[in-house]
Structure formats: structure tokens, C-alpha cells
Amino acid sequence: MAPALQISIPTTSTASPSGSKPFTQYHVVLQLPLRKHEIQKRYTDFEKLHADLQAQTGAPPPASLPAKSWLRRTVNNDALTEERRLALQTYVKAIVEAQDGKWRSSSAWRSFLNLPSGASTVTANGQLSPASQRRGSAGITDPNTWLEAHRDLKSQINTARQHLKARDSAQTPQQQHATSADAKASLVRAATSVEQLESGLRSLSSTESSSSKRLGDGELRRRRDLLLTAKSEIQALETVLLSASTSHPTLPSTTTPASAASKSSLFTHAPSAKPGRVLGGPLKETERTRELDNSGVLQLQTQILAEQDEDVMSLGKTVGRLKDMGILINEELEVQNEMLGLIDGDVERVQGKVDVGRKRIARIS
């Protein structure tokens, strides 16, 4: 499965701050489902990232950092700038595409990309990382941890959806069974995550939690709506998964032999039947079949059926594209809802401070 984050360093620029020497900036572009985010980093930022990743994970990243040149500068050397840009792009892509997600799950990586502290810790193959498993066993007691668990839940739902799409395009029964099993496992993990999120939301809304971790009423309603949406998606995917056994029924192994009356009816006209082409009987011709014999008519029917199948396939592809666009729009709306929720929480905190200030002013006056 392709990584959820696509990263590249397409361009560079030269910064000339006042009072210091000019330096080269590398434009790191993060491609999200419906938008992209760009940050600018110096080579020293990559050196700090490399050292922090080694310190936090205990292992060097999958790709080596390009060596620093002491005799040449990238500011006045386009060839060196391009060479280093390509090397740094290979470096960050190796971290994103690595099967081991320990570098992507580190705080140094999230800080380097200006990601929130609750970034997803799902590995490249869709499994929960050890950090997420430890979070599930310890429970959710922090609002940021809850958002991290919700991002993991969305990744599990998307993984199940991808498995179901792969099952529909599978060519053999063995492949269909394997992809169905993978989809079922992802849905089971998603259902477990929903239970953990519900339990964590109850603990965050209880009066026993500290004031810094207690959520406001508006944020609680928003997070409950997120859980309801996730439940609906899981139920819809489970319905699609269960429909596999009924959408392709097994054909019977034996057939009932035709009776003599059925055989003779093939060569005779039924009194109430509409006239048409009957084996051994007069033919009702059309403009397209007038010059054709029985084998030609059969070939014509086969051609018409093939054209209809192509039309259905084209319509199915169009519906599939519309479905993918709807999924991407839904994901973007969820991101926007999370941002609005953070703003709502900030507004409630500021309102609380304003209320305290008013009480103090009332006491002074």
C-alpha cells in the first residue's frame, strides 16, 4: 500500500537575512489528499534531524545524509545545490517509504515537518505500531492522545476499504479469500479502536479529570460526531464484506435433464408466443439480421453484449472515481473539523481567562 504522506524537495531558494551570510533553503513539499503544505529548511536542520532520529530511535535512518562540503558553498554553486537537493529528497523519501515506522513516529520527525504531536503511528503496511498498542493497553487519558488514536482509526478504515477494493478486482478465489480476511482484520481493529475512543472520551468528560485535560461541551459533541461517523463507515464496510457470499452464488454441480416436451418445443411455435426466430420455424427478420444466418445472429448478439459490458465497465469506473473523490473530500472535512475543534478549545480557554479577569475587576471596584 502506498504511504499516506508523499514528500519531495522540488526547488531551492537563497535567503539573505540582515546581519548574517546568505544560505540555501530547501523547499520540502508535503502532498496531502486535497492540498499540499510547503516548509523551508536549511542543511543544518537536516543535520539536526539526523542526529535526533539516531538518538531517539537508536538506529540510523534508512538513507545516509549527504556529506557537508567545507570548500564549496551551495549559494554560488548551482551544481552542488542540485546534487544536495536530490540527495536530501532521497533521504526524506527513504524515511517515508520505509517499512519500519519508528523514524516517522518520532517527535524529531514530526517537529521537523511541523506536524502536530498527535501524528499517526500506523506503519506502512497498515498495522498498529508498538506505541499505539501501548496506548491501547494504558487507556486514553489525554486529549492529544485521543486525536492520535482517532487518526489511527481512520487509517484502519481506509486500509479495510482498500482491501475490499482489491477483493473486487481479484482474479482467483484464493486472492478474494485473502483480501477478505485482511479487510475483516482491519475492521476488527477499527471496532476495537472505537471502543477505546469511547472509553477515553468518557474519562475526558468526567469531573474527576484535571482541568487542563477536561474538554469543553462543544469539543465533546464534535468528537462524539466523529465517532458516530466512524461507526457508520465501519458498518457500511462490514455490510459490503458480508455481501460477498451472496453476490456470487455457487452454481449447482448437476443439472436436470430436459424432458422430451421441452426438446420438441424448441422446434415448434407456441400458439400465444410472439413470432420470432425459432429453430426450424419461420423467421421474423430485422434490418440487421436480414442477411445473417443463425451463426451470424449469434455473433451479432455476442457483439451487442460485449458493447453493453464495455458501457457498464465505463460507468463503473466513473462511479469509482466519484466515490474516491467523495472519500478525499470527507477526509479533508475531517481535518478541517479537527482544526475548528482546536480553535473552539482555544476560545473556551480564553473565555475562561476573560471571566476570571472580570471577577477580579469586580472585586477591585
N, C-alpha and C positions, 0 to 999 in steps of 0.2 A: 504494500500500500504506500502511496506517495506521502511524504511528510506533510503535516498540516501547514508548516511555515516554509515559504520559499524566500530565499535570501540571495542577494547578489550585490556586487560593487561595480556598477556600470560606469561611473565617472569619478573624476577627482577635481579639486579646485585648490587654489592657493590663497591662504589667509594672511593678511598683513596687519596684525594688531599694533597699536601705537606703543612705542617703547620697547618692542621686542622684535626678534628676527622673524621674517615670514616663514611659513611652514605649509606643508601639503596636507589637505584634508581629503579623506576617502569617504565617498557618499555610500553608505550602507542602506540598501532598499529592502524593506520587508514587504512582501506581497501577501496581503490578506484576501479573503474571499471576494469582497466588493470594493476594496480600496487598498492603497499602499501607504506605507509610512517610511520616511527617509530620515536618517540621522547622519551626522558628520563626525568622524573620528580621526584622530591623529595616529601615527605609528606607535607613539608611546602608549596610547590607550590599548592597542593590541598587545603590546608587551606586558602591560599590567594585567590584561585579561588572561594571557597565557600563564603568567605566574600565579594568579589567583585560582585558575582552574586546576593547576597542578597541586596547589596547597589544599584546596577543598575536596578534591576527588582522589588524591593520592596517585594519580596516573596522568601522563601527558596526553593532550588531545590527539585525535587520530591523524592529524596532519601537523607538520612542523611549521613554525613561524619563519617567514623569510628573514635572512640574516640582515643585520644593520650594516650599512656602509659608512665607514669613518672617513673615507677620502672623497666621496661624491655626495651631493645633495640632490634630492628629488625636485627641489624648487626650480633649478636651472638645468634639469636633465630629463627630457621627455621620455627617453628610452628607459631610464631607471624607474621613472614614475609608473609607466605602463607595466613593466616587469613586476614591480612590487604590487601594483593593483591586482594583477592576475593571481599572484601568489597569495595575497590576503583573501581574495574571493575563494580560492580553493580551500583555504584554511577554514573559513566560516562555513562553507558548504559541507565540508567533511564533518563538522560538529553537528550540523542539522540532519544530515543523512546517515549518521552513524546508528547502528542497531542498538548500541548501549546508550541510554539516555541520561547517564549520570552527569555529563557535562552540560546538557541542556537544562537539567533540573537544578543546577547550582545557582546560588544567589549571584555569583560573579557574572554568569551569562545573562541573567535577567537584568542586572544592573547595567551591563554593557549595552544591551538593546533597549534600555529604558522601558522594560516591561514591568507590570505590577508584580508585587511579591507573591501573589497567588497564581502564578502561571501554571499551566497544565503540566503534570508529571506523568503523562501517558507515553509509553515507549513507542518506537517506530512501528512495531507490529501490533499495536492496539492493546497490549496487556498493561495492567497496573504496575507502576514502578514500586520498589520497596518502600519508598517514602509514603505513597498513597496507601499501601497496605498497613503500614504502621499507624497512619492517621485513622484508618477504619477501625483498628483494634482499640485505639485510645479514645475514640469518640471525637466529636466536633464541638469545640468549646470557644472558638474564635471566629468572628465574622469573616476575616480574610481566608481562614481555612475552609469555611463553608463555601465561599465563592470558588476556591480551588477545587473542592470536591464537585461542585456543580459543573465546572469546565470538564472535569474527568467524565462526568455523567454524559455530557453532550458528545464527547469523543466516543464513548462506548455506544451510544445510539447511532452515531454516524458510521461506526465500524460495522454494526449489525446491518444497517441499511446497505452498505457496500457489499457485504456477504450475500444478502438477498438478491441484489442486482447481479452478482456473479453467478448465483444459482440459476437465475433465469436464462443466462447465456451459456450455461454448462452444456456440454455435448454428450456426456455419458451419465448413467445413473450413479456411478461412484462419485463423480465430481459433484453432482447435485446433493448427494448424501453428505459429503464432506463440508460443502459450503453451508448447508442447512445446520449441521452440527456447530459450525463456527458461529453462525448467526444466533443460534439458541444460547451458546455460552456467553456471547456479548449481551444478550437480553437479560440473562440471569444476573450477570454482573451489574447491569444497569438497574435492575429491580433492587438489588442489594444496596446500591448507592442511593437510591430513592429513600429506602428505609433509614439509612444513616443520616441523610439530609433532613428528613422529617424529625428524627430524634434530636439532631443538632439544633434545628430551628426551635423545638420546644425548650431546649436548655437555654438558648439565647434569648427567648422571650420570657423566661421565668424571672421572678423577682429576686431569686437567690443569686443570679449572676451579677458581676460587678457592673457599676455604672458605665465604665469605659467600654464594656463588651455588650451591653444591653442595646438592642436595636429599637428604633422608633416604630410607631404603628404603621406609618407609610412604607417603610422598608420591609417590615414583616409581611404586609399584604403583597408587596411586589415579589418577594421571594416565594410566598405561597403560590402565587400565579405561575412562577417559573416551574415549580414542582408539578402543578396541575398540567402544564403544557408538556412537560417531560413524560408524565404518566400517560397522557393521551397518545404521544408518539410511540411509547413502548407498547401500548395496547394495539395500536394500528399495525405495528410491525409484527406482533405476535399473531394477529389475525392473518396477515399475509403469509407468515411461516406455516400456520396450521392449514391454510388453504392449499398447500402443495399436494396433500394426499387426495384432495377431491378434484383439483383442476386437471389432473392427468390420470383418469381411471385406467385400471388394468384391463386389457382386452381378454375375453374368455378364451380358454385354450381349445375348446371344441365348439363346433358349430352344428346346428340342427340341419339334417339333410332336407333338401327341398322335396315337396310332395309332387306327385305326377300332375296334379291340377295346377300347381304353381308353374311347373315347367311348360305345360301346354298354354297357359295364359300369356306367355311371352310371345307366342306366335298368332294370337287372335286379338280381335278388338273387343273391349268391354262395351256393352251397349250404351252406358251412360258416360263413358270416358270421352274426353275431348280428342278430336283427331290429331294425330301427330306421327312421329317416326316410330314405327313398331317393327320388330324383326319379322320379316316375311309378309308384312302388310303394306298397304298404300302409304305414301309419304306425304307429309304436309311440309312443303318446301318454303324457304325464305330466300331473300336475295343473296344471303351469304352462304347458304347451303345448297343452292340450286345446282351448282356444278360439282358438288362433292359427293363421294360415296360414304359408306358407313365409317370407314377408317379415317377419311378426311374430316367428317363431322366430329369424330372422337378427338382428332388432333386439334381442331378448332376449339372445342370445349376446353381441352388442356391448356391451350394458349390463353383463352379468356380467364381461366382460373389462375394462371401464373401472373397475368396482368393485375388481377384483383389482389393477389398475395403481395405484389410489389406495392400497390397502393396502401394496403394495410400496414406493411412494414414502414413505409414513409410516414404514415400517420402516427405509428407507434414511436418513431424516432422524434417526431415533433412534440408529442406528448411528453416523452422522456426529457427533452430539453427544457420544456416548460416546467416540469417537476424539479429539475436541478436548479433552475432559476428561482423557483419558489423556496427551495431549501436554502440557497445562498441568501436570499432576501430575509428569510426567517432568522438565520444566524446573525446577519448584520443588525436586525432589530433587537435581538437579544443582547448584543454588545452595547447598543445604544441604551437599552433599558438598564443595563448594569451601570453605565455611566450616569444616567439620570438618578439611579438609586444612590450612588455615591454623592451626587450633588444634593439629593434630598437629605442624606445624613449630615452633610456639612451645614445645610440650612438649619436643621434641627439643633445642632450643636451651637451655632451662632445665636439662634433664638434663645437657647438656654442661657448663654452668656449675657445677652441683652436683658433678659428677665432679671438675672442676678444684679446687673448694673442698676436697673430701675429700682429694685428693692433697696439697694444701698443709698441711692439718691433720695428715696422717700424717707429713709431713716435720718439722713443728714438734714433734710429740710424740715 
